[in-house]
Amino acid sequence: MATIKWALDPTHSEVLFKVKHLMITNVTGSFKSFNVTAETSDEQLSNAVISFSAKTNSIDTNNEQRDGHLKSADFFDSEKYSELKFSSTGFKKVDNEGNYELIGNLTIKDITKEVKLNVEFGGITKDPYGNVKAGFSVTGKINRTDFGLTWNAALETGGVMVSEEVKLISEIQLVKQ
């Protein structure tokens, strides 16, 4: 069976995260420079093998000072660890509604942990230029301290400045090669 290769359509994709700040609101951020590739045995995504990487220096929370702190050794240490990476180990259909479970190894700061992500398959279609596109909504949660992102500050009122849980939200559009 032939392998189908898929490449990222960066103009129709985004990688976001949300983290609780002061334990009362979520701060949203994104990675502006990232890549996703996939290989499948058919257009139904059977046995998809998915790879993702993001440049840690491309983090953007719409606040230059906070972005600088996130790039520092307190968090991503972007000078030393320029990328975070994900490599799938499993992609399985969980129902007939287009929902999948994506399992793989996430590496941040040279620490690799298995993560499970929820994927909603939006479908496959042809764009006006004849390109075959596949769309996915990906969500999940990780504990940032599992990956060495441990900086925090205690609050006078109890609690901490930044939650350990990070919510992941991505919209990914791939182009059949």
C-alpha positions as CSV (number, residue, x, y, z in Angstrom):
1,M,0.0,0.0,0.0
2,A,1.3,3.4,-0.9
3,T,2.1,6.0,1.7
4,I,0.4,9.4,1.5
5,K,2.5,12.3,2.8
6,W,0.8,15.4,4.2
7,A,2.4,18.8,4.9
8,L,1.3,21.8,7.0
9,D,-0.8,24.6,5.5
10,P,0.6,27.3,7.9
11,T,-1.8,30.0,6.8
12,H,-4.8,27.9,7.9
13,S,-3.3,26.4,11.1
14,E,-2.6,27.6,14.7
15,V,-1.1,26.2,17.9
16,L,-2.4,27.7,21.1
17,F,-2.2,27.1,24.8
18,K,-4.0,28.4,27.9
19,V,-2.6,28.6,31.4
20,K,-4.4,29.9,34.5
21,H,-2.8,33.1,35.9
22,L,-3.3,34.0,39.6
23,M,-5.7,31.0,39.5
24,I,-8.5,33.2,38.3
25,T,-8.2,33.7,34.5
26,N,-6.6,32.0,31.6
27,V,-3.8,33.6,29.6
28,T,-3.6,32.5,26.0
29,G,-0.4,32.1,24.0
30,S,0.7,30.6,20.7
31,F,3.7,29.4,18.8
32,K,4.1,31.4,15.6
33,S,6.7,29.1,14.1
34,F,5.8,25.4,13.9
35,N,5.5,22.5,11.6
36,V,3.4,19.4,11.3
37,T,3.8,16.4,8.9
38,A,1.8,13.2,8.6
39,E,2.1,10.0,6.7
40,T,-1.0,7.8,6.2
41,S,-1.7,4.6,4.3
42,D,-5.0,6.1,2.9
43,E,-7.1,9.2,3.0
44,Q,-9.1,7.8,5.9
45,L,-6.0,8.4,8.1
46,S,-5.5,4.7,9.0
47,N,-2.4,4.3,11.0
48,A,-1.4,8.0,10.6
49,V,2.2,8.8,11.8
50,I,2.3,12.5,12.9
51,S,5.2,14.7,13.7
52,F,5.1,18.2,15.2
53,S,7.7,20.7,16.2
54,A,7.6,24.3,17.4
55,K,10.3,26.9,17.8
56,T,10.3,27.9,21.5
57,N,11.6,31.4,20.5
58,S,8.4,32.0,18.6
59,I,6.2,31.9,21.7
60,D,3.7,34.8,21.7
61,T,1.3,35.8,24.5
62,N,0.7,39.3,23.3
63,N,3.0,40.7,26.0
64,E,6.6,41.3,25.2
65,Q,7.8,41.1,28.8
66,R,6.0,37.9,29.5
67,D,7.2,36.4,26.3
68,G,10.8,37.2,27.3
69,H,10.3,35.5,30.6
70,L,8.8,32.4,28.9
71,K,11.9,32.3,26.6
72,S,14.3,32.5,29.5
73,A,15.8,29.7,31.6
74,D,12.9,30.0,34.0
75,F,10.7,28.3,31.4
76,F,11.6,27.2,27.9
77,D,15.3,28.3,27.9
78,S,15.0,29.0,24.2
79,E,18.7,29.6,23.7
80,K,19.5,26.1,24.9
81,Y,16.3,24.3,23.8
82,S,15.2,25.8,20.5
83,E,12.4,23.4,19.7
84,L,9.7,21.3,21.4
85,K,8.8,18.2,19.5
86,F,6.0,15.6,19.3
87,S,6.2,12.2,17.6
88,S,3.1,10.0,17.4
89,T,3.1,6.4,18.6
90,G,-0.6,5.8,18.0
91,F,-3.6,7.3,16.2
92,K,-6.8,5.5,16.7
93,K,-10.4,6.2,15.9
94,V,-12.6,6.3,19.0
95,D,-16.1,6.7,17.3
96,N,-17.8,7.2,14.0
97,E,-18.2,10.9,14.6
98,G,-14.6,11.8,13.5
99,N,-13.0,11.6,16.9
100,Y,-9.5,10.1,17.4
101,E,-7.0,9.7,20.1
102,L,-3.5,10.7,19.3
103,I,-0.8,9.2,21.5
104,G,2.8,10.2,21.3
105,N,6.0,11.4,22.9
106,L,6.3,15.1,23.7
107,T,9.8,16.5,24.3
108,I,10.3,19.9,26.0
109,K,13.8,20.8,27.3
110,D,15.1,17.3,26.5
111,I,12.4,15.7,28.8
112,T,10.2,13.3,26.9
113,K,6.8,12.1,28.2
114,E,3.9,10.3,26.7
115,V,0.8,12.4,26.1
116,K,-2.7,11.7,24.8
117,L,-4.5,14.3,22.7
118,N,-8.0,14.4,21.5
119,V,-8.4,14.9,17.7
120,E,-11.6,15.9,15.9
121,F,-11.2,15.1,12.2
122,G,-12.9,17.8,10.2
123,G,-12.7,16.0,6.9
124,I,-10.9,16.0,3.6
125,T,-11.8,18.4,0.8
126,K,-10.4,20.0,-2.3
127,D,-9.6,23.7,-2.3
128,P,-10.4,25.9,-5.3
129,Y,-6.8,25.3,-6.6
130,G,-7.1,21.5,-6.7
131,N,-5.2,20.9,-3.5
132,V,-6.5,18.1,-1.2
133,K,-6.7,19.3,2.4
134,A,-7.4,17.6,5.7
135,G,-8.5,19.5,8.8
136,F,-8.1,18.7,12.5
137,S,-8.9,20.2,15.8
138,V,-6.5,19.0,18.5
139,T,-7.0,19.5,22.3
140,G,-5.4,18.1,25.4
141,K,-3.7,18.9,28.7
142,I,-0.2,18.6,30.0
143,N,1.4,19.3,33.4
144,R,4.2,21.8,32.6
145,T,6.3,20.7,35.6
146,D,6.6,17.3,34.0
147,F,8.8,19.0,31.4
148,G,11.0,21.1,33.6
149,L,8.8,24.2,33.3
150,T,8.7,24.7,37.1
151,W,9.0,28.4,37.8
152,N,6.2,29.8,40.0
153,A,5.5,32.3,42.7
154,A,3.3,31.8,45.8
155,L,0.5,34.3,46.3
156,E,-0.2,36.1,49.6
157,T,-3.8,34.9,49.4
158,G,-2.8,31.3,48.8
159,G,-2.3,29.5,45.5
160,V,0.3,30.2,42.9
161,M,0.8,32.6,40.1
162,V,0.8,30.1,37.2
163,S,-1.1,26.8,37.2
164,E,0.8,23.6,36.4
165,E,-1.9,22.5,34.0
166,V,-1.6,23.8,30.4
167,K,-4.5,23.4,28.0
168,L,-3.5,22.7,24.4
169,I,-5.7,23.8,21.5
170,S,-4.7,23.5,17.8
171,E,-6.3,23.9,14.5
172,I,-4.3,22.1,11.8
173,Q,-4.8,22.0,8.1
174,L,-2.7,19.6,6.1
175,V,-2.1,19.5,2.3
176,K,-1.7,16.2,0.5
177,Q,1.6,16.0,-1.2
